[in-house]
Structures are given as C-alpha cells and as structure tokens.
Amino acid sequence: MTGRGKAQPPAAPAAIPEAAQKLLQSYLGHLAHERRLSPHTAKNYGRDIETLLRQSGGTPPAELRNHDIRRAIAQLHGRGLDGRSLARMLSAWRGFYNYLARDHGVAQNPCIGIRAPKSAKRLPKALSPDEARQLVEIQGDDIDAVRDRAMLELFYSSGLRLAELTGLAPTDINFSDATVQVTGKGNKTRIVPVGSHARRALQAWLDARAALPGADAEALFVNNKGKRVSPRFIQARVQARGLEQGIAARVHPHMLRHSFASHVLQSSSDLRAVQEMLGHASISTTQVYTQLDFQHLAKIYDAAHPRAKRKT
C-alpha cells in the first residue's frame, strides 16, 4: 500500500502489437532500401512512429482516425513536447501512412489536416553593447590576434553570417567607401557598411596576411599556412576568444550578427535598413530583433513621453 504523497513510478510504455510492429519494420526497410535514408534518419522516423503506436493503445494503424491523432498530439503536448517536436512527429506519421496506403491498402491518412501547436518564438541571444566591446578588444599583435580581431570586428560591425564571412575575398572590402560586398543566401549579393574600428582591424590583418607565404589570393581570412579558414575554425576561434575575454555567455558567430541587429535597431529604429543590411528576404524575420530589448525601450518611453511621466 502506497503512503499518501509518495511519488508513483512512471507507467511503463504501452506495448506495440506484433502486427503494427511488422508494419513499422516494413516501413523502415522501405526508408533504407528505396528512399536510401541514412540509418540515423530512419531510426529517428522509427522512434516517432513508435510513439504513435504506443499512444494508440493497441488500435491497429488502419483503424486510427483523425480524432485519434488529435488526441495523441494533445496528450504529448500536455507532457511537455513543444510544437517543433510535434511537427516533426506529424511529418513522420504522415509518411508512414502514405506508405501504408501505397503498399498495404490503408484507405485514409488520419494525419491529413492536423497541425502541431505553435512553439513560443525564441528570441535570438545578443551581447550587450559593453560585452560586444569587451569581446572585440583583443590584445596582442601576433598573427592570430590580428586575424581574430579583424574577424570579430567585421562580424559585429556588419552583421555577417558565418558562411558570408568565410567566403570573403580581399577584393570584397572597399576601404574607399567603407563597405563590404557580401554573397548571401541564394547567391544574392549585397553591400554592407563597415565601421571604422573594423576597417582598422581589417587593414592590420591585410598587412599581416601579406607576410604569409603562399596565402590564398581568393580568401580574405586564412590560417597560418595560408589556407582559407573553415566555418568550424571560425566558430572555434570566436568561442575561444569569448572565454579569453571573460564573456559569460557561450559566444558564437551568429550571436554577433544578432548583437549587430539589436544594437543598430536600438540606436536607429530603422527596421528596413537593418533588413537590407542583414540580407533578410522578409521584414518579418528582422522584426524579431525589435523584441530583444523591450525593457530598454520601455525605460526610454517612461523617461521621454509626456503622458508616461509620473507626477512628483
């Protein structure tokens, strides 16, 4: 007899009927041999479909209906699965039923028309202006310090994506008009301003780079052997510099892009200009940055708006 308030052990997962298990194994064989998915991907599909078969309480897959799928989604959501996880599961379930309709005579796909709950929008993490300044102020004049300082300054100055910075050539930097030509997603090019601190850091890097024998002429940023640096190399350098500079957060290149966007918006509120500089196809993608520092904006409002000021 269990005492009051004592936690009950979690219920064992429901067993999958043998007939349903055979259908699942047949489908996984189809994924491996016909669709040629990787073992890892097929395993993930299998795990998601097993979840459905256990949620169904032994009901054969052919007998599940739309309301059964909705109930399964609601139960899983209630256990804490977010919208993205549930959307992935629904995709796996739909594919399973498409296969059952083609090869096993199942008349309908009960997953059609069902959408997963929306996930809460995650705000990108950004450094504060003081943290960003602390990060880029790397000391030293050895070639690693000069290169890393130029990379970090350019990330923060111009809001580049990792792949965009990796692919730059020396000729993409235009010192006369303080810009960089960037090739972004969809092979689209755009011109982005480069700040004075970044220009000085880039000029120092180009001077140091010129001393490297056999440096790749098409690569702006190269390693000590003169080869173009890889995205993974840059990620590792940015993270290492974050630790060295005493930044509490785990710093990555996209964090500097987020920091660029949020800090420019805080200063200018020009959403269209930031959209153009970031290379976003839709302004809705840029609008997420307007939520990053709401408390900062609220303080400005309280201090500046005539109807917000409290009477003393």
C-alpha positions as CSV (number, residue, x, y, z in Angstrom):
1,M,0.0,0.0,0.0
2,T,1.4,3.4,-1.0
3,G,1.7,6.1,1.5
4,R,0.0,9.5,0.9
5,G,2.1,11.9,-1.1
6,K,4.6,9.2,-2.2
7,A,5.5,9.6,-5.9
8,Q,4.2,6.9,-8.1
9,P,6.7,5.2,-10.6
10,P,6.0,6.3,-14.2
11,A,3.8,3.9,-16.1
12,A,5.6,1.5,-18.4
13,P,5.3,2.4,-22.1
14,A,2.4,0.6,-23.8
15,A,3.4,-2.4,-25.8
16,I,3.2,-2.3,-29.6
17,P,1.1,-5.1,-31.1
18,E,3.0,-7.5,-33.2
19,A,1.1,-6.7,-36.4
20,A,1.8,-3.0,-36.0
21,Q,5.5,-3.7,-35.3
22,K,5.7,-5.7,-38.5
23,L,4.3,-2.7,-40.4
24,L,6.8,-0.4,-38.9
25,Q,9.7,-2.7,-39.7
26,S,8.5,-3.0,-43.3
27,Y,8.3,0.8,-43.5
28,L,11.9,1.2,-42.1
29,G,13.1,-1.2,-44.7
30,H,11.4,1.0,-47.3
31,L,13.2,4.0,-46.0
32,A,16.5,2.3,-46.0
33,H,16.4,0.5,-49.4
34,E,14.0,2.5,-51.5
35,R,14.4,6.0,-50.2
36,R,18.0,5.3,-49.1
37,L,17.8,7.4,-45.9
38,S,20.7,7.2,-43.5
39,P,20.4,4.7,-40.6
40,H,20.3,7.6,-38.2
41,T,17.4,9.3,-40.0
42,A,15.5,6.1,-40.4
43,K,16.0,5.4,-36.6
44,N,14.5,8.8,-35.8
45,Y,11.5,8.1,-38.0
46,G,11.0,4.8,-36.3
47,R,11.2,6.4,-32.8
48,D,8.5,8.9,-33.7
49,I,6.2,6.3,-35.2
50,E,6.6,4.0,-32.2
51,T,5.4,6.9,-30.1
52,L,2.1,7.0,-32.2
53,L,1.7,3.2,-32.0
54,R,2.1,3.3,-28.2
55,Q,-0.3,6.3,-27.9
56,S,-2.9,4.4,-29.9
57,G,-3.4,1.9,-27.1
58,G,-3.3,-1.2,-29.3
59,T,-5.6,0.1,-32.0
60,P,-4.3,-1.1,-35.4
61,P,-2.9,1.8,-37.6
62,A,-5.5,1.2,-40.2
63,E,-8.3,1.9,-37.7
64,L,-6.9,5.2,-36.4
65,R,-8.9,8.3,-37.3
66,N,-8.4,12.0,-37.3
67,H,-9.6,12.4,-33.8
68,D,-7.2,9.7,-32.5
69,I,-4.3,11.7,-34.0
70,R,-5.5,14.9,-32.5
71,R,-5.8,13.2,-29.1
72,A,-2.3,11.8,-29.3
73,I,-0.9,15.2,-30.2
74,A,-2.8,16.8,-27.3
75,Q,-1.5,14.2,-24.8
76,L,2.1,14.6,-26.0
77,H,1.8,18.4,-25.8
78,G,0.5,18.0,-22.3
79,R,3.6,16.0,-21.4
80,G,5.8,18.9,-22.4
81,L,6.7,18.3,-26.1
82,D,6.9,21.6,-27.9
83,G,5.5,22.5,-31.3
84,R,8.6,21.7,-33.2
85,S,8.9,18.2,-31.9
86,L,5.2,17.6,-32.5
87,A,5.5,18.9,-36.1
88,R,8.4,16.6,-36.7
89,M,6.4,13.6,-35.4
90,L,3.4,14.5,-37.5
91,S,5.6,14.6,-40.6
92,A,6.9,11.1,-39.7
93,W,3.4,9.8,-39.1
94,R,2.1,11.2,-42.5
95,G,5.0,9.5,-44.3
96,F,4.2,6.2,-42.6
97,Y,0.5,6.4,-43.6
98,N,1.4,7.3,-47.2
99,Y,3.5,4.1,-47.3
100,L,0.6,2.1,-45.7
101,A,-1.8,3.5,-48.4
102,R,0.6,2.6,-51.2
103,D,1.7,-0.9,-50.1
104,H,-0.8,-2.1,-47.5
105,G,-4.2,-0.9,-48.7
106,V,-4.9,1.6,-45.8
107,A,-7.7,3.7,-47.1
108,Q,-7.0,7.1,-45.4
109,N,-4.3,9.1,-43.8
110,P,-5.7,10.3,-40.5
111,C,-2.9,12.9,-40.1
112,I,-4.1,15.0,-43.0
113,G,-5.2,18.5,-42.0
114,I,-3.7,18.3,-38.5
115,R,-1.1,20.9,-37.4
116,A,1.1,20.9,-34.4
117,P,0.7,23.6,-31.8
118,K,2.8,26.7,-32.4
119,S,6.0,26.9,-30.4
120,A,6.8,30.0,-28.5
121,K,9.1,32.2,-30.6
122,R,12.6,32.0,-29.4
123,L,14.4,35.4,-29.3
124,P,18.0,35.3,-30.5
125,K,20.6,35.8,-27.9
126,A,22.6,39.0,-28.2
127,L,25.5,40.5,-26.3
128,S,25.1,43.8,-24.5
129,P,27.0,46.8,-26.1
130,D,29.6,46.6,-23.3
131,E,30.0,42.8,-23.8
132,A,30.4,43.3,-27.5
133,R,33.1,46.0,-27.0
134,Q,34.8,43.7,-24.5
135,L,34.9,40.8,-26.9
136,V,36.4,42.6,-29.9
137,E,39.1,44.4,-27.9
138,I,41.6,41.6,-28.3
139,Q,45.1,42.5,-27.1
140,G,48.3,41.4,-28.9
141,D,49.9,41.8,-32.3
142,D,50.7,38.2,-33.2
143,I,49.1,37.0,-36.4
144,D,46.3,35.0,-34.6
145,A,45.3,38.0,-32.5
146,V,45.3,40.3,-35.6
147,R,43.2,37.9,-37.6
148,D,40.8,37.1,-34.8
149,R,40.3,40.8,-34.0
150,A,39.5,41.5,-37.7
151,M,37.0,38.7,-37.9
152,L,35.2,39.7,-34.7
153,E,35.1,43.3,-35.6
154,L,33.7,42.5,-39.0
155,F,31.1,40.2,-37.6
156,Y,29.9,42.8,-35.2
157,S,30.3,45.8,-37.5
158,S,28.4,44.4,-40.4
159,G,26.2,41.6,-39.1
160,L,27.5,38.9,-41.5
161,R,26.5,35.3,-41.5
162,L,29.3,32.7,-40.8
163,A,29.2,31.4,-44.4
164,E,29.3,35.0,-45.7
165,L,32.4,35.9,-43.7
166,T,34.1,32.6,-44.6
167,G,33.6,33.2,-48.3
168,L,35.0,36.8,-48.5
169,A,37.9,37.7,-50.7
170,P,40.3,40.6,-50.1
171,T,38.8,42.5,-53.0
172,D,35.3,42.4,-51.3
173,I,36.5,45.0,-48.9
174,N,36.2,48.6,-50.2
175,F,38.1,50.9,-47.9
176,S,37.4,54.0,-50.0
177,D,33.7,53.8,-49.4
178,A,33.8,51.8,-46.2
179,T,31.8,48.8,-47.4
180,V,32.0,45.1,-47.9
181,Q,30.3,43.2,-50.7
182,V,28.7,40.0,-49.4
183,T,27.3,37.0,-51.1
184,G,24.4,35.7,-49.0
185,K,21.7,33.1,-49.3
186,G,20.5,32.3,-52.7
187,N,23.8,33.6,-54.1
188,K,22.5,37.1,-53.7
189,T,25.0,39.9,-53.2
190,R,24.6,43.0,-51.1
191,I,26.7,45.9,-50.0
192,V,27.1,46.5,-46.2
193,P,28.8,49.3,-44.3
194,V,31.9,48.6,-42.4
195,G,32.7,50.7,-39.3
196,S,35.9,52.5,-38.6
197,H,37.1,50.0,-35.9
198,A,36.5,47.1,-38.2
199,R,38.3,48.9,-41.1
200,R,41.4,49.5,-39.0
201,A,41.4,45.9,-37.8
202,L,41.0,44.6,-41.4
203,Q,43.8,46.8,-42.7
204,A,46.1,45.5,-39.9
205,W,45.1,42.0,-40.9
206,L,45.8,42.5,-44.6
207,D,49.2,43.9,-43.7
208,A,49.9,40.8,-41.6
209,R,48.4,38.5,-44.2
210,A,50.7,39.8,-46.9
211,A,53.7,38.4,-44.9
212,L,52.3,34.8,-45.1
213,P,53.9,32.9,-48.0
214,G,51.5,31.4,-50.5
215,A,48.3,32.8,-48.9
216,D,45.2,32.0,-50.9
217,A,44.6,35.1,-53.0
218,E,40.8,34.5,-53.1
219,A,40.4,34.2,-49.3
220,L,40.3,37.2,-47.0
221,F,40.8,35.1,-43.9
222,V,43.4,32.4,-43.9
223,N,45.1,30.2,-41.3
224,N,48.8,30.3,-40.6
225,K,49.5,28.1,-43.6
226,G,47.8,30.5,-45.9
227,K,44.7,28.3,-46.5
228,R,41.1,29.7,-46.3
229,V,39.7,29.2,-42.8
230,S,36.7,26.9,-42.5
231,P,33.5,27.7,-40.7
232,R,34.3,25.3,-37.9
233,F,37.7,27.0,-37.5
234,I,36.0,30.4,-37.1
235,Q,33.4,29.0,-34.7
236,A,36.2,27.6,-32.5
237,R,38.2,30.9,-32.6
238,V,35.1,33.0,-31.7
239,Q,34.2,30.7,-28.8
240,A,37.8,30.7,-27.5
241,R,38.1,34.5,-27.7
242,G,34.8,34.8,-25.8
243,L,36.2,32.7,-23.0
244,E,39.5,34.6,-23.0
245,Q,37.8,38.0,-22.9
246,G,35.6,37.0,-19.9
247,I,32.2,36.8,-21.6
248,A,29.9,34.8,-19.5
249,A,27.7,33.6,-22.4
250,R,28.9,31.0,-24.9
251,V,29.8,33.2,-27.9
252,H,29.2,32.1,-31.4
253,P,29.3,33.9,-34.8
254,H,25.5,34.2,-35.1
255,M,25.4,35.9,-31.7
256,L,27.5,38.7,-33.1
257,R,25.0,39.0,-36.0
258,H,22.2,39.2,-33.5
259,S,24.1,41.8,-31.5
260,F,24.7,43.9,-34.6
261,A,21.0,43.9,-35.5
262,S,19.6,44.6,-32.0
263,H,22.2,47.4,-31.3
264,V,21.5,49.2,-34.6
265,L,17.8,49.0,-34.0
266,Q,18.2,50.4,-30.5
267,S,20.0,53.4,-31.9
268,S,18.1,54.0,-35.2
269,S,14.8,52.1,-35.1
270,D,15.2,51.8,-38.9
271,L,13.8,48.3,-39.5
272,R,14.1,48.5,-43.3
273,A,17.7,49.5,-43.2
274,V,18.6,46.6,-40.8
275,Q,16.6,44.2,-43.0
276,E,18.7,45.3,-46.0
277,M,22.0,45.1,-44.2
278,L,21.2,41.6,-42.8
279,G,20.0,40.3,-46.2
280,H,16.6,39.2,-44.9
281,A,14.1,38.4,-47.7
282,S,11.2,39.2,-45.4
283,I,10.9,42.0,-42.9
284,S,9.1,39.7,-40.5
285,T,12.4,37.9,-40.0
286,T,14.0,41.2,-39.0
287,Q,11.2,42.1,-36.7
288,V,12.2,39.6,-34.1
289,Y,15.1,41.9,-33.1
290,T,12.6,44.6,-32.1
291,Q,11.7,42.4,-29.1
292,L,15.2,41.9,-27.9
293,D,15.4,44.9,-25.6
294,F,11.9,45.8,-24.8
295,Q,12.8,46.9,-21.3
296,H,15.4,49.3,-22.7
297,L,12.7,50.8,-25.0
298,A,10.2,50.9,-22.1
299,K,12.7,52.9,-20.0
300,I,13.1,55.4,-22.9
301,Y,9.4,55.7,-23.2
302,D,8.9,56.3,-19.5
303,A,11.6,59.0,-19.4
304,A,10.6,60.8,-22.6
305,H,6.8,60.5,-23.2
306,P,4.9,63.4,-21.7
307,R,2.0,61.2,-20.7
308,A,4.2,58.5,-19.2
309,K,6.0,60.7,-16.7
310,R,4.8,60.3,-13.1
311,K,3.7,63.4,-11.2
312,T,6.1,64.3,-8.3
